[in-house]
């Protein structure tokens, strides 16, 4: 069974204080790992897809990296508007299958104080 | 609109009533997914459509849950004889093809009294 564990559950930072969020995963074969941002009362907003170990993607103050067991979301010099829940999800490679469902972690609630 | 649209945004129903939740995916997106999100949890998969074909419904909690996408665009998630444990946010997502990023609507918050 596919599993995703995110840590920490909550993280409080001062504006400008860089940090990283962790996503550990267990999957039979990885088709892709996805990072989403979710604001209160909204649906998840797509950030990145990573497909293979060693891959990195960047967008503004965010950088996502991937190894064979985990992914990190690095936040550089965060601002208060980066406050949100960050969700990690995996899509398994079910050879011969036709399911593209995502298995999500519980998320990390990030609060950035001014 | 450009994004995934869900309606209603909020639904309150009495235990035992039937409810229907609607999802309008992004135009041209072949794949459509339904997820259930409990408070403080990540979304959990319910069912998946490729065009009008329901290819996986393994995440549906019981036979009270039913989903359809008859013309390969709009989808409806129906819950019969609702129970309190059905209270959650129901999210719809669509993607161009199965392995492309899924784009989510803002969900329907369902409360069962």
Interface residues (C-beta under 8 A of the other chain):
Chain A: X4 X31 X32 X34 X36 X41 X42 X43 X44 X45 X46 X49 X87 X89 X91 X98 X99 X100 X101 X102 X103 X104 X105 X106 X107
Chain B: X4 X31 X33 X35 X40 X41 X42 X43 X44 X45 X48 X50 X55 X56 X58 X59 X91 X93 X95 X98 X99 X101 X102 X103 X104 X105 X106 X107
